[in-house]
Amino acid sequence: MFVSVKLLGLQRTLTQKDRIQVPFSKGTRVADVFAYIRESFPELPFSEKALLVTVNDKVSTMDRILKSDDDISFLPFIGGG
C-alpha cells in the first residue's frame, strides 16, 4: 500500500520532485511518513512544529492513521507583516 506526499515550494525545489509515493503498512500514522520523509530527504528544513499537515486536503494531526491512497501535504507556516 502507498500514500502520496505532495511536495510544494522549497520542498519541490530541493527534492526536484512534485510528489513521492511512500509505502506503508496497517497502523502507519502521519508521523511515521513525516519521519520517512525527513530520513529520505535530510536537506529539507522540516520541523514538526512549523508545519501544517493536511490529509486529503483537510487539516490533520500527526497521529492520524493512514489508509491506502491518502494524499498528504506538509505545509510550512508563512509569516509576514
mmJSON file of the N, C-alpha and C atoms, coordinates in Angstrom:
{"data_MODEL":{"atom_site":{
"group_PDB":["ATOM","ATOM","ATOM","ATOM","ATOM","ATOM","ATOM","ATOM","ATOM","ATOM","ATOM","ATOM","ATOM","ATOM","ATOM","ATOM","ATOM","ATOM","ATOM","ATOM","ATOM","ATOM","ATOM","ATOM","ATOM","ATOM","ATOM","ATOM","ATOM","ATOM","ATOM","ATOM","ATOM","ATOM","ATOM","ATOM","ATOM","ATOM","ATOM","ATOM","ATOM","ATOM","ATOM","ATOM","ATOM","ATOM","ATOM","ATOM","ATOM","ATOM","ATOM","ATOM","ATOM","ATOM","ATOM","ATOM","ATOM","ATOM","ATOM","ATOM","ATOM","ATOM","ATOM","ATOM","ATOM","ATOM","ATOM","ATOM","ATOM","ATOM","ATOM","ATOM","ATOM","ATOM","ATOM","ATOM","ATOM","ATOM","ATOM","ATOM","ATOM","ATOM","ATOM","ATOM","ATOM","ATOM","ATOM","ATOM","ATOM","ATOM","ATOM","ATOM","ATOM","ATOM","ATOM","ATOM","ATOM","ATOM","ATOM","ATOM","ATOM","ATOM","ATOM","ATOM","ATOM","ATOM","ATOM","ATOM","ATOM","ATOM","ATOM","ATOM","ATOM","ATOM","ATOM","ATOM","ATOM","ATOM","ATOM","ATOM","ATOM","ATOM","ATOM","ATOM","ATOM","ATOM","ATOM","ATOM","ATOM","ATOM","ATOM","ATOM","ATOM","ATOM","ATOM","ATOM","ATOM","ATOM","ATOM","ATOM","ATOM","ATOM","ATOM","ATOM","ATOM","ATOM","ATOM","ATOM","ATOM","ATOM","ATOM","ATOM","ATOM","ATOM","ATOM","ATOM","ATOM","ATOM","ATOM","ATOM","ATOM","ATOM","ATOM","ATOM","ATOM","ATOM","ATOM","ATOM","ATOM","ATOM","ATOM","ATOM","ATOM","ATOM","ATOM","ATOM","ATOM","ATOM","ATOM","ATOM","ATOM","ATOM","ATOM","ATOM","ATOM","ATOM","ATOM","ATOM","ATOM","ATOM","ATOM","ATOM","ATOM","ATOM","ATOM","ATOM","ATOM","ATOM","ATOM","ATOM","ATOM","ATOM","ATOM","ATOM","ATOM","ATOM","ATOM","ATOM","ATOM","ATOM","ATOM","ATOM","ATOM","ATOM","ATOM","ATOM","ATOM","ATOM","ATOM","ATOM","ATOM","ATOM","ATOM","ATOM","ATOM","ATOM","ATOM","ATOM","ATOM","ATOM","ATOM","ATOM","ATOM","ATOM","ATOM","ATOM","ATOM","ATOM","ATOM","ATOM","ATOM","ATOM","ATOM"],
"id":[1,2,3,4,5,6,7,8,9,10,11,12,13,14,15,16,17,18,19,20,21,22,23,24,25,26,27,28,29,30,31,32,33,34,35,36,37,38,39,40,41,42,43,44,45,46,47,48,49,50,51,52,53,54,55,56,57,58,59,60,61,62,63,64,65,66,67,68,69,70,71,72,73,74,75,76,77,78,79,80,81,82,83,84,85,86,87,88,89,90,91,92,93,94,95,96,97,98,99,100,101,102,103,104,105,106,107,108,109,110,111,112,113,114,115,116,117,118,119,120,121,122,123,124,125,126,127,128,129,130,131,132,133,134,135,136,137,138,139,140,141,142,143,144,145,146,147,148,149,150,151,152,153,154,155,156,157,158,159,160,161,162,163,164,165,166,167,168,169,170,171,172,173,174,175,176,177,178,179,180,181,182,183,184,185,186,187,188,189,190,191,192,193,194,195,196,197,198,199,200,201,202,203,204,205,206,207,208,209,210,211,212,213,214,215,216,217,218,219,220,221,222,223,224,225,226,227,228,229,230,231,232,233,234,235,236,237,238,239,240,241,242,243],
"type_symbol":["N","C","C","N","C","C","N","C","C","N","C","C","N","C","C","N","C","C","N","C","C","N","C","C","N","C","C","N","C","C","N","C","C","N","C","C","N","C","C","N","C","C","N","C","C","N","C","C","N","C","C","N","C","C","N","C","C","N","C","C","N","C","C","N","C","C","N","C","C","N","C","C","N","C","C","N","C","C","N","C","C","N","C","C","N","C","C","N","C","C","N","C","C","N","C","C","N","C","C","N","C","C","N","C","C","N","C","C","N","C","C","N","C","C","N","C","C","N","C","C","N","C","C","N","C","C","N","C","C","N","C","C","N","C","C","N","C","C","N","C","C","N","C","C","N","C","C","N","C","C","N","C","C","N","C","C","N","C","C","N","C","C","N","C","C","N","C","C","N","C","C","N","C","C","N","C","C","N","C","C","N","C","C","N","C","C","N","C","C","N","C","C","N","C","C","N","C","C","N","C","C","N","C","C","N","C","C","N","C","C","N","C","C","N","C","C","N","C","C","N","C","C","N","C","C","N","C","C","N","C","C","N","C","C","N","C","C","N","C","C","N","C","C"],
"label_atom_id":["N","CA","C","N","CA","C","N","CA","C","N","CA","C","N","CA","C","N","CA","C","N","CA","C","N","CA","C","N","CA","C","N","CA","C","N","CA","C","N","CA","C","N","CA","C","N","CA","C","N","CA","C","N","CA","C","N","CA","C","N","CA","C","N","CA","C","N","CA","C","N","CA","C","N","CA","C","N","CA","C","N","CA","C","N","CA","C","N","CA","C","N","CA","C","N","CA","C","N","CA","C","N","CA","C","N","CA","C","N","CA","C","N","CA","C","N","CA","C","N","CA","C","N","CA","C","N","CA","C","N","CA","C","N","CA","C","N","CA","C","N","CA","C","N","CA","C","N","CA","C","N","CA","C","N","CA","C","N","CA","C","N","CA","C","N","CA","C","N","CA","C","N","CA","C","N","CA","C","N","CA","C","N","CA","C","N","CA","C","N","CA","C","N","CA","C","N","CA","C","N","CA","C","N","CA","C","N","CA","C","N","CA","C","N","CA","C","N","CA","C","N","CA","C","N","CA","C","N","CA","C","N","CA","C","N","CA","C","N","CA","C","N","CA","C","N","CA","C","N","CA","C","N","CA","C","N","CA","C","N","CA","C","N","CA","C","N","CA","C","N","CA","C","N","CA","C","N","CA","C","N","CA","C"],
"label_alt_id":[null,null,null,null,null,null,null,null,null,null,null,null,null,null,null,null,null,null,null,null,null,null,null,null,null,null,null,null,null,null,null,null,null,null,null,null,null,null,null,null,null,null,null,null,null,null,null,null,null,null,null,null,null,null,null,null,null,null,null,null,null,null,null,null,null,null,null,null,null,null,null,null,null,null,null,null,null,null,null,null,null,null,null,null,null,null,null,null,null,null,null,null,null,null,null,null,null,null,null,null,null,null,null,null,null,null,null,null,null,null,null,null,null,null,null,null,null,null,null,null,null,null,null,null,null,null,null,null,null,null,null,null,null,null,null,null,null,null,null,null,null,null,null,null,null,null,null,null,null,null,null,null,null,null,null,null,null,null,null,null,null,null,null,null,null,null,null,null,null,null,null,null,null,null,null,null,null,null,null,null,null,null,null,null,null,null,null,null,null,null,null,null,null,null,null,null,null,null,null,null,null,null,null,null,null,null,null,null,null,null,null,null,null,null,null,null,null,null,null,null,null,null,null,null,null,null,null,null,null,null,null,null,null,null,null,null,null,null,null,null,null,null,null],
"label_comp_id":["MET","MET","MET","PHE","PHE","PHE","VAL","VAL","VAL","SER","SER","SER","VAL","VAL","VAL","LYS","LYS","LYS","LEU","LEU","LEU","LEU","LEU","LEU","GLY","GLY","GLY","LEU","LEU","LEU","GLN","GLN","GLN","ARG","ARG","ARG","THR","THR","THR","LEU","LEU","LEU","THR","THR","THR","GLN","GLN","GLN","LYS","LYS","LYS","ASP","ASP","ASP","ARG","ARG","ARG","ILE","ILE","ILE","GLN","GLN","GLN","VAL","VAL","VAL","PRO","PRO","PRO","PHE","PHE","PHE","SER","SER","SER","LYS","LYS","LYS","GLY","GLY","GLY","THR","THR","THR","ARG","ARG","ARG","VAL","VAL","VAL","ALA","ALA","ALA","ASP","ASP","ASP","VAL","VAL","VAL","PHE","PHE","PHE","ALA","ALA","ALA","TYR","TYR","TYR","ILE","ILE","ILE","ARG","ARG","ARG","GLU","GLU","GLU","SER","SER","SER","PHE","PHE","PHE","PRO","PRO","PRO","GLU","GLU","GLU","LEU","LEU","LEU","PRO","PRO","PRO","PHE","PHE","PHE","SER","SER","SER","GLU","GLU","GLU","LYS","LYS","LYS","ALA","ALA","ALA","LEU","LEU","LEU","LEU","LEU","LEU","VAL","VAL","VAL","THR","THR","THR","VAL","VAL","VAL","ASN","ASN","ASN","ASP","ASP","ASP","LYS","LYS","LYS","VAL","VAL","VAL","SER","SER","SER","THR","THR","THR","MET","MET","MET","ASP","ASP","ASP","ARG","ARG","ARG","ILE","ILE","ILE","LEU","LEU","LEU","LYS","LYS","LYS","SER","SER","SER","ASP","ASP","ASP","ASP","ASP","ASP","ASP","ASP","ASP","ILE","ILE","ILE","SER","SER","SER","PHE","PHE","PHE","LEU","LEU","LEU","PRO","PRO","PRO","PHE","PHE","PHE","ILE","ILE","ILE","GLY","GLY","GLY","GLY","GLY","GLY","GLY","GLY","GLY"],
"label_asym_id":["A","A","A","A","A","A","A","A","A","A","A","A","A","A","A","A","A","A","A","A","A","A","A","A","A","A","A","A","A","A","A","A","A","A","A","A","A","A","A","A","A","A","A","A","A","A","A","A","A","A","A","A","A","A","A","A","A","A","A","A","A","A","A","A","A","A","A","A","A","A","A","A","A","A","A","A","A","A","A","A","A","A","A","A","A","A","A","A","A","A","A","A","A","A","A","A","A","A","A","A","A","A","A","A","A","A","A","A","A","A","A","A","A","A","A","A","A","A","A","A","A","A","A","A","A","A","A","A","A","A","A","A","A","A","A","A","A","A","A","A","A","A","A","A","A","A","A","A","A","A","A","A","A","A","A","A","A","A","A","A","A","A","A","A","A","A","A","A","A","A","A","A","A","A","A","A","A","A","A","A","A","A","A","A","A","A","A","A","A","A","A","A","A","A","A","A","A","A","A","A","A","A","A","A","A","A","A","A","A","A","A","A","A","A","A","A","A","A","A","A","A","A","A","A","A","A","A","A","A","A","A","A","A","A","A","A","A","A","A","A","A","A","A"],
"label_entity_id":["1","1","1","1","1","1","1","1","1","1","1","1","1","1","1","1","1","1","1","1","1","1","1","1","1","1","1","1","1","1","1","1","1","1","1","1","1","1","1","1","1","1","1","1","1","1","1","1","1","1","1","1","1","1","1","1","1","1","1","1","1","1","1","1","1","1","1","1","1","1","1","1","1","1","1","1","1","1","1","1","1","1","1","1","1","1","1","1","1","1","1","1","1","1","1","1","1","1","1","1","1","1","1","1","1","1","1","1","1","1","1","1","1","1","1","1","1","1","1","1","1","1","1","1","1","1","1","1","1","1","1","1","1","1","1","1","1","1","1","1","1","1","1","1","1","1","1","1","1","1","1","1","1","1","1","1","1","1","1","1","1","1","1","1","1","1","1","1","1","1","1","1","1","1","1","1","1","1","1","1","1","1","1","1","1","1","1","1","1","1","1","1","1","1","1","1","1","1","1","1","1","1","1","1","1","1","1","1","1","1","1","1","1","1","1","1","1","1","1","1","1","1","1","1","1","1","1","1","1","1","1","1","1","1","1","1","1","1","1","1","1","1","1"],
"label_seq_id":[1,1,1,2,2,2,3,3,3,4,4,4,5,5,5,6,6,6,7,7,7,8,8,8,9,9,9,10,10,10,11,11,11,12,12,12,13,13,13,14,14,14,15,15,15,16,16,16,17,17,17,18,18,18,19,19,19,20,20,20,21,21,21,22,22,22,23,23,23,24,24,24,25,25,25,26,26,26,27,27,27,28,28,28,29,29,29,30,30,30,31,31,31,32,32,32,33,33,33,34,34,34,35,35,35,36,36,36,37,37,37,38,38,38,39,39,39,40,40,40,41,41,41,42,42,42,43,43,43,44,44,44,45,45,45,46,46,46,47,47,47,48,48,48,49,49,49,50,50,50,51,51,51,52,52,52,53,53,53,54,54,54,55,55,55,56,56,56,57,57,57,58,58,58,59,59,59,60,60,60,61,61,61,62,62,62,63,63,63,64,64,64,65,65,65,66,66,66,67,67,67,68,68,68,69,69,69,70,70,70,71,71,71,72,72,72,73,73,73,74,74,74,75,75,75,76,76,76,77,77,77,78,78,78,79,79,79,80,80,80,81,81,81],
"pdbx_PDB_ins_code":[null,null,null,null,null,null,null,null,null,null,null,null,null,null,null,null,null,null,null,null,null,null,null,null,null,null,null,null,null,null,null,null,null,null,null,null,null,null,null,null,null,null,null,null,null,null,null,null,null,null,null,null,null,null,null,null,null,null,null,null,null,null,null,null,null,null,null,null,null,null,null,null,null,null,null,null,null,null,null,null,null,null,null,null,null,null,null,null,null,null,null,null,null,null,null,null,null,null,null,null,null,null,null,null,null,null,null,null,null,null,null,null,null,null,null,null,null,null,null,null,null,null,null,null,null,null,null,null,null,null,null,null,null,null,null,null,null,null,null,null,null,null,null,null,null,null,null,null,null,null,null,null,null,null,null,null,null,null,null,null,null,null,null,null,null,null,null,null,null,null,null,null,null,null,null,null,null,null,null,null,null,null,null,null,null,null,null,null,null,null,null,null,null,null,null,null,null,null,null,null,null,null,null,null,null,null,null,null,null,null,null,null,null,null,null,null,null,null,null,null,null,null,null,null,null,null,null,null,null,null,null,null,null,null,null,null,null,null,null,null,null,null,null],
"Cartn_x":[0.84,0.0,0.893,0.352,1.104,0.236,0.894,0.284,1.134,0.544,1.228,1.507,2.721,3.084,3.344,2.528,2.718,3.851,4.748,5.856,5.624,5.767,5.436,6.619,6.703,7.679,9.101,9.734,11.115,11.283,10.262,10.319,10.514,9.746,9.821,11.172,11.643,12.924,14.074,14.11,15.223,15.208,14.023,13.934,13.844,13.481,13.249,12.155,11.151,10.005,8.726,7.635,6.329,5.621,5.864,5.252,6.061,5.905,6.549,5.532,5.701,4.864,5.621,4.942,5.56,4.849,5.613,4.991,4.663,3.585,3.22,2.453,2.32,1.574,0.444,-0.414,-1.563,-1.072,-1.738,-1.381,-0.382,0.07,1.016,0.33,1.008,0.482,1.186,0.615,1.239,2.651,2.836,4.156,5.189,4.773,5.682,6.114,5.184,5.51,6.421,6.148,6.99,8.428,8.591,9.921,10.598,9.834,10.361,10.872,10.102,10.495,11.766,11.812,12.999,14.242,14.081,15.221,15.632,14.661,14.944,15.488,15.081,15.477,15.978,17.173,17.671,17.895,17.956,18.161,16.909,15.757,14.527,14.492,14.151,14.073,12.723,12.501,11.24,11.319,10.377,10.232,8.761,8.501,7.119,6.303,6.95,6.252,6.005,6.629,6.495,5.771,4.937,4.218,2.733,1.94,0.523,0.374,-0.238,-0.397,-1.803,-1.893,-3.2,-3.181,-4.315,-4.533,-5.809,-5.677,-6.805,-7.409,-6.511,-6.86,-7.633,-7.544,-8.166,-7.099,-7.121,-6.14,-6.172,-4.986,-4.859,-3.82,-3.76,-2.727,-1.703,-0.593,0.455,0.042,-0.978,-1.413,-2.406,-2.868,-3.869,-3.327,-4.157,-3.833,-4.166,-3.247,-3.42,-4.045,-4.668,-5.194,-4.652,-4.724,-4.172,-4.711,-3.816,-4.121,-4.418,-4.169,-4.279,-3.263,-3.59,-2.745,-2.347,-1.056,-0.553,0.231,0.092,0.929,1.451,2.709,3.314,3.559,2.661,2.684,3.425,4.491,5.197,4.355,4.445,3.749,4.39,3.578,4.058,3.786,4.804,4.656,4.979,4.615,4.928,4.181,4.355,3.605,4.261],
"Cartn_y":[-1.171,0.0,1.246,2.307,3.549,4.742,5.786,7.103,8.036,9.148,10.122,11.379,11.894,13.133,14.191,15.265,16.388,17.252,17.613,18.487,19.853,20.882,22.243,23.183,24.235,25.295,24.795,25.156,24.773,23.257,22.546,21.078,20.54,21.074,20.655,21.03,22.221,22.685,21.808,21.515,20.74,19.277,18.694,17.272,17.057,18.112,18.04,17.024,16.967,16.079,16.826,16.516,17.096,16.321,15.027,14.167,12.893,12.232,10.926,9.939,8.713,7.621,6.984,6.833,6.264,4.963,3.861,2.587,2.597,1.93,1.867,0.592,0.304,-0.869,-0.431,-1.348,-1.055,-0.441,0.622,1.284,2.406,2.675,3.767,5.106,5.996,7.325,8.381,9.556,10.671,10.903,10.803,10.998,10.026,8.809,7.821,8.248,8.784,9.271,10.488,11.371,12.535,12.095,11.105,10.587,9.986,9.283,8.699,9.795,10.869,11.977,12.646,12.889,13.528,12.671,11.361,10.459,10.382,10.354,10.219,11.507,12.647,13.947,14.845,14.559,15.336,16.814,17.168,18.57,19.431,18.794,19.561,20.191,21.459,22.13,21.843,20.583,20.146,20.253,20.943,20.984,20.712,19.704,19.308,20.471,21.355,22.477,23.632,23.585,24.69,24.264,23.224,22.711,22.539,22.747,22.399,21.138,20.124,18.841,18.748,18.328,18.022,16.592,15.944,14.624,14.745,14.464,14.598,16.009,17.005,18.43,18.892,18.142,18.548,18.556,19.58,19.684,18.405,17.943,16.682,16.822,15.804,15.721,14.673,14.675,13.69,12.292,12.211,10.914,10.176,10.816,10.188,8.903,7.866,6.59,6.729,6.289,6.452,5.227,5.478,4.383,4.535,3.472,3.457,4.609,5.221,6.313,7.646,7.769,9.086,10.024,11.294,12.329,13.305,13.37,14.157,15.354,16.485,17.661,18.156,18.57,19.204,20.652,21.531,22.92,23.776,24.47,25.343,26.562,27.003,28.226,29.401,30.336,31.523,32.717,33.479,34.641,35.907,36.969,38.252,39.355,40.509,41.574,42.888],
"Cartn_z":[0.0,0.0,0.0,-0.561,-0.668,-0.296,0.204,0.328,-0.531,-0.911,-1.745,-0.933,-1.048,-0.373,-1.434,-1.403,-2.322,-1.808,-2.698,-2.326,-2.952,-2.141,-2.561,-2.327,-3.109,-2.894,-2.757,-1.63,-1.371,-1.325,-0.831,-0.799,-2.219,-3.144,-4.549,-5.146,-4.839,-5.371,-4.893,-3.595,-3.039,-3.45,-3.594,-3.956,-5.461,-6.186,-7.634,-7.978,-7.095,-7.296,-6.937,-7.63,-7.315,-6.21,-6.184,-5.167,-5.079,-3.95,-3.786,-3.237,-3.588,-3.087,-1.926,-0.809,0.385,0.73,0.785,1.165,2.652,3.021,4.432,4.715,6.004,6.432,7.36,7.68,8.548,9.857,10.281,11.529,11.381,10.154,9.926,10.145,10.866,11.154,10.292,10.25,9.53,10.067,11.372,11.977,11.416,11.089,10.512,9.109,8.334,6.989,7.102,8.054,8.304,8.597,9.455,9.786,8.551,7.735,6.5,5.56,5.413,4.543,5.078,6.382,6.978,6.783,6.905,6.722,5.254,4.355,2.925,2.303,2.858,2.314,3.453,3.981,5.127,4.817,3.56,3.182,3.374,3.559,3.75,5.137,5.209,6.512,7.185,7.543,8.142,9.653,10.242,11.686,11.978,12.764,13.047,13.621,14.365,14.989,14.021,12.848,11.888,10.615,10.723,9.56,9.87,8.862,8.912,8.072,8.631,7.936,7.37,6.106,5.53,4.992,5.129,4.538,3.721,2.44,1.513,1.578,1.629,1.625,2.856,3.967,5.226,6.309,7.158,8.236,9.075,9.43,10.153,11.265,12.1,13.126,12.721,13.405,13.135,13.593,14.453,14.984,14.086,13.035,12.169,11.554,11.599,10.962,9.477,8.629,7.182,6.543,5.382,4.575,3.154,2.402,1.056,0.223,-0.536,-1.459,-0.778,0.53,1.157,0.514,0.492,-0.111,1.0,1.307,2.429,1.92,2.635,2.389,3.723,3.737,4.883,4.497,4.937,4.519,5.541,5.108,6.05,6.379,7.632,8.022,7.29,6.89,6.202,7.109,7.362,8.229,7.466,8.025,7.412,8.124,7.6,8.228,8.194],
"occupancy":[1.0,1.0,1.0,1.0,1.0,1.0,1.0,1.0,1.0,1.0,1.0,1.0,1.0,1.0,1.0,1.0,1.0,1.0,1.0,1.0,1.0,1.0,1.0,1.0,1.0,1.0,1.0,1.0,1.0,1.0,1.0,1.0,1.0,1.0,1.0,1.0,1.0,1.0,1.0,1.0,1.0,1.0,1.0,1.0,1.0,1.0,1.0,1.0,1.0,1.0,1.0,1.0,1.0,1.0,1.0,1.0,1.0,1.0,1.0,1.0,1.0,1.0,1.0,1.0,1.0,1.0,1.0,1.0,1.0,1.0,1.0,1.0,1.0,1.0,1.0,1.0,1.0,1.0,1.0,1.0,1.0,1.0,1.0,1.0,1.0,1.0,1.0,1.0,1.0,1.0,1.0,1.0,1.0,1.0,1.0,1.0,1.0,1.0,1.0,1.0,1.0,1.0,1.0,1.0,1.0,1.0,1.0,1.0,1.0,1.0,1.0,1.0,1.0,1.0,1.0,1.0,1.0,1.0,1.0,1.0,1.0,1.0,1.0,1.0,1.0,1.0,1.0,1.0,1.0,1.0,1.0,1.0,1.0,1.0,1.0,1.0,1.0,1.0,1.0,1.0,1.0,1.0,1.0,1.0,1.0,1.0,1.0,1.0,1.0,1.0,1.0,1.0,1.0,1.0,1.0,1.0,1.0,1.0,1.0,1.0,1.0,1.0,1.0,1.0,1.0,1.0,1.0,1.0,1.0,1.0,1.0,1.0,1.0,1.0,1.0,1.0,1.0,1.0,1.0,1.0,1.0,1.0,1.0,1.0,1.0,1.0,1.0,1.0,1.0,1.0,1.0,1.0,1.0,1.0,1.0,1.0,1.0,1.0,1.0,1.0,1.0,1.0,1.0,1.0,1.0,1.0,1.0,1.0,1.0,1.0,1.0,1.0,1.0,1.0,1.0,1.0,1.0,1.0,1.0,1.0,1.0,1.0,1.0,1.0,1.0,1.0,1.0,1.0,1.0,1.0,1.0,1.0,1.0,1.0,1.0,1.0,1.0,1.0,1.0,1.0,1.0,1.0,1.0],
"B_iso_or_equiv":[0.0,0.0,0.0,0.0,0.0,0.0,0.0,0.0,0.0,0.0,0.0,0.0,0.0,0.0,0.0,0.0,0.0,0.0,0.0,0.0,0.0,0.0,0.0,0.0,0.0,0.0,0.0,0.0,0.0,0.0,0.0,0.0,0.0,0.0,0.0,0.0,0.0,0.0,0.0,0.0,0.0,0.0,0.0,0.0,0.0,0.0,0.0,0.0,0.0,0.0,0.0,0.0,0.0,0.0,0.0,0.0,0.0,0.0,0.0,0.0,0.0,0.0,0.0,0.0,0.0,0.0,0.0,0.0,0.0,0.0,0.0,0.0,0.0,0.0,0.0,0.0,0.0,0.0,0.0,0.0,0.0,0.0,0.0,0.0,0.0,0.0,0.0,0.0,0.0,0.0,0.0,0.0,0.0,0.0,0.0,0.0,0.0,0.0,0.0,0.0,0.0,0.0,0.0,0.0,0.0,0.0,0.0,0.0,0.0,0.0,0.0,0.0,0.0,0.0,0.0,0.0,0.0,0.0,0.0,0.0,0.0,0.0,0.0,0.0,0.0,0.0,0.0,0.0,0.0,0.0,0.0,0.0,0.0,0.0,0.0,0.0,0.0,0.0,0.0,0.0,0.0,0.0,0.0,0.0,0.0,0.0,0.0,0.0,0.0,0.0,0.0,0.0,0.0,0.0,0.0,0.0,0.0,0.0,0.0,0.0,0.0,0.0,0.0,0.0,0.0,0.0,0.0,0.0,0.0,0.0,0.0,0.0,0.0,0.0,0.0,0.0,0.0,0.0,0.0,0.0,0.0,0.0,0.0,0.0,0.0,0.0,0.0,0.0,0.0,0.0,0.0,0.0,0.0,0.0,0.0,0.0,0.0,0.0,0.0,0.0,0.0,0.0,0.0,0.0,0.0,0.0,0.0,0.0,0.0,0.0,0.0,0.0,0.0,0.0,0.0,0.0,0.0,0.0,0.0,0.0,0.0,0.0,0.0,0.0,0.0,0.0,0.0,0.0,0.0,0.0,0.0,0.0,0.0,0.0,0.0,0.0,0.0,0.0,0.0,0.0,0.0,0.0,0.0],
"pdbx_formal_charge":[null,null,null,null,null,null,null,null,null,null,null,null,null,null,null,null,null,null,null,null,null,null,null,null,null,null,null,null,null,null,null,null,null,null,null,null,null,null,null,null,null,null,null,null,null,null,null,null,null,null,null,null,null,null,null,null,null,null,null,null,null,null,null,null,null,null,null,null,null,null,null,null,null,null,null,null,null,null,null,null,null,null,null,null,null,null,null,null,null,null,null,null,null,null,null,null,null,null,null,null,null,null,null,null,null,null,null,null,null,null,null,null,null,null,null,null,null,null,null,null,null,null,null,null,null,null,null,null,null,null,null,null,null,null,null,null,null,null,null,null,null,null,null,null,null,null,null,null,null,null,null,null,null,null,null,null,null,null,null,null,null,null,null,null,null,null,null,null,null,null,null,null,null,null,null,null,null,null,null,null,null,null,null,null,null,null,null,null,null,null,null,null,null,null,null,null,null,null,null,null,null,null,null,null,null,null,null,null,null,null,null,null,null,null,null,null,null,null,null,null,null,null,null,null,null,null,null,null,null,null,null,null,null,null,null,null,null,null,null,null,null,null,null],
"auth_seq_id":[1,1,1,2,2,2,3,3,3,4,4,4,5,5,5,6,6,6,7,7,7,8,8,8,9,9,9,10,10,10,11,11,11,12,12,12,13,13,13,14,14,14,15,15,15,16,16,16,17,17,17,18,18,18,19,19,19,20,20,20,21,21,21,22,22,22,23,23,23,24,24,24,25,25,25,26,26,26,27,27,27,28,28,28,29,29,29,30,30,30,31,31,31,32,32,32,33,33,33,34,34,34,35,35,35,36,36,36,37,37,37,38,38,38,39,39,39,40,40,40,41,41,41,42,42,42,43,43,43,44,44,44,45,45,45,46,46,46,47,47,47,48,48,48,49,49,49,50,50,50,51,51,51,52,52,52,53,53,53,54,54,54,55,55,55,56,56,56,57,57,57,58,58,58,59,59,59,60,60,60,61,61,61,62,62,62,63,63,63,64,64,64,65,65,65,66,66,66,67,67,67,68,68,68,69,69,69,70,70,70,71,71,71,72,72,72,73,73,73,74,74,74,75,75,75,76,76,76,77,77,77,78,78,78,79,79,79,80,80,80,81,81,81],
"auth_comp_id":["MET","MET","MET","PHE","PHE","PHE","VAL","VAL","VAL","SER","SER","SER","VAL","VAL","VAL","LYS","LYS","LYS","LEU","LEU","LEU","LEU","LEU","LEU","GLY","GLY","GLY","LEU","LEU","LEU","GLN","GLN","GLN","ARG","ARG","ARG","THR","THR","THR","LEU","LEU","LEU","THR","THR","THR","GLN","GLN","GLN","LYS","LYS","LYS","ASP","ASP","ASP","ARG","ARG","ARG","ILE","ILE","ILE","GLN","GLN","GLN","VAL","VAL","VAL","PRO","PRO","PRO","PHE","PHE","PHE","SER","SER","SER","LYS","LYS","LYS","GLY","GLY","GLY","THR","THR","THR","ARG","ARG","ARG","VAL","VAL","VAL","ALA","ALA","ALA","ASP","ASP","ASP","VAL","VAL","VAL","PHE","PHE","PHE","ALA","ALA","ALA","TYR","TYR","TYR","ILE","ILE","ILE","ARG","ARG","ARG","GLU","GLU","GLU","SER","SER","SER","PHE","PHE","PHE","PRO","PRO","PRO","GLU","GLU","GLU","LEU","LEU","LEU","PRO","PRO","PRO","PHE","PHE","PHE","SER","SER","SER","GLU","GLU","GLU","LYS","LYS","LYS","ALA","ALA","ALA","LEU","LEU","LEU","LEU","LEU","LEU","VAL","VAL","VAL","THR","THR","THR","VAL","VAL","VAL","ASN","ASN","ASN","ASP","ASP","ASP","LYS","LYS","LYS","VAL","VAL","VAL","SER","SER","SER","THR","THR","THR","MET","MET","MET","ASP","ASP","ASP","ARG","ARG","ARG","ILE","ILE","ILE","LEU","LEU","LEU","LYS","LYS","LYS","SER","SER","SER","ASP","ASP","ASP","ASP","ASP","ASP","ASP","ASP","ASP","ILE","ILE","ILE","SER","SER","SER","PHE","PHE","PHE","LEU","LEU","LEU","PRO","PRO","PRO","PHE","PHE","PHE","ILE","ILE","ILE","GLY","GLY","GLY","GLY","GLY","GLY","GLY","GLY","GLY"],
"auth_asym_id":["A","A","A","A","A","A","A","A","A","A","A","A","A","A","A","A","A","A","A","A","A","A","A","A","A","A","A","A","A","A","A","A","A","A","A","A","A","A","A","A","A","A","A","A","A","A","A","A","A","A","A","A","A","A","A","A","A","A","A","A","A","A","A","A","A","A","A","A","A","A","A","A","A","A","A","A","A","A","A","A","A","A","A","A","A","A","A","A","A","A","A","A","A","A","A","A","A","A","A","A","A","A","A","A","A","A","A","A","A","A","A","A","A","A","A","A","A","A","A","A","A","A","A","A","A","A","A","A","A","A","A","A","A","A","A","A","A","A","A","A","A","A","A","A","A","A","A","A","A","A","A","A","A","A","A","A","A","A","A","A","A","A","A","A","A","A","A","A","A","A","A","A","A","A","A","A","A","A","A","A","A","A","A","A","A","A","A","A","A","A","A","A","A","A","A","A","A","A","A","A","A","A","A","A","A","A","A","A","A","A","A","A","A","A","A","A","A","A","A","A","A","A","A","A","A","A","A","A","A","A","A","A","A","A","A","A","A","A","A","A","A","A","A"],
"auth_atom_id":["N","CA","C","N","CA","C","N","CA","C","N","CA","C","N","CA","C","N","CA","C","N","CA","C","N","CA","C","N","CA","C","N","CA","C","N","CA","C","N","CA","C","N","CA","C","N","CA","C","N","CA","C","N","CA","C","N","CA","C","N","CA","C","N","CA","C","N","CA","C","N","CA","C","N","CA","C","N","CA","C","N","CA","C","N","CA","C","N","CA","C","N","CA","C","N","CA","C","N","CA","C","N","CA","C","N","CA","C","N","CA","C","N","CA","C","N","CA","C","N","CA","C","N","CA","C","N","CA","C","N","CA","C","N","CA","C","N","CA","C","N","CA","C","N","CA","C","N","CA","C","N","CA","C","N","CA","C","N","CA","C","N","CA","C","N","CA","C","N","CA","C","N","CA","C","N","CA","C","N","CA","C","N","CA","C","N","CA","C","N","CA","C","N","CA","C","N","CA","C","N","CA","C","N","CA","C","N","CA","C","N","CA","C","N","CA","C","N","CA","C","N","CA","C","N","CA","C","N","CA","C","N","CA","C","N","CA","C","N","CA","C","N","CA","C","N","CA","C","N","CA","C","N","CA","C","N","CA","C","N","CA","C","N","CA","C","N","CA","C","N","CA","C","N","CA","C","N","CA","C","N","CA","C"],
"pdbx_PDB_model_num":[1,1,1,1,1,1,1,1,1,1,1,1,1,1,1,1,1,1,1,1,1,1,1,1,1,1,1,1,1,1,1,1,1,1,1,1,1,1,1,1,1,1,1,1,1,1,1,1,1,1,1,1,1,1,1,1,1,1,1,1,1,1,1,1,1,1,1,1,1,1,1,1,1,1,1,1,1,1,1,1,1,1,1,1,1,1,1,1,1,1,1,1,1,1,1,1,1,1,1,1,1,1,1,1,1,1,1,1,1,1,1,1,1,1,1,1,1,1,1,1,1,1,1,1,1,1,1,1,1,1,1,1,1,1,1,1,1,1,1,1,1,1,1,1,1,1,1,1,1,1,1,1,1,1,1,1,1,1,1,1,1,1,1,1,1,1,1,1,1,1,1,1,1,1,1,1,1,1,1,1,1,1,1,1,1,1,1,1,1,1,1,1,1,1,1,1,1,1,1,1,1,1,1,1,1,1,1,1,1,1,1,1,1,1,1,1,1,1,1,1,1,1,1,1,1,1,1,1,1,1,1,1,1,1,1,1,1,1,1,1,1,1,1]
}}}
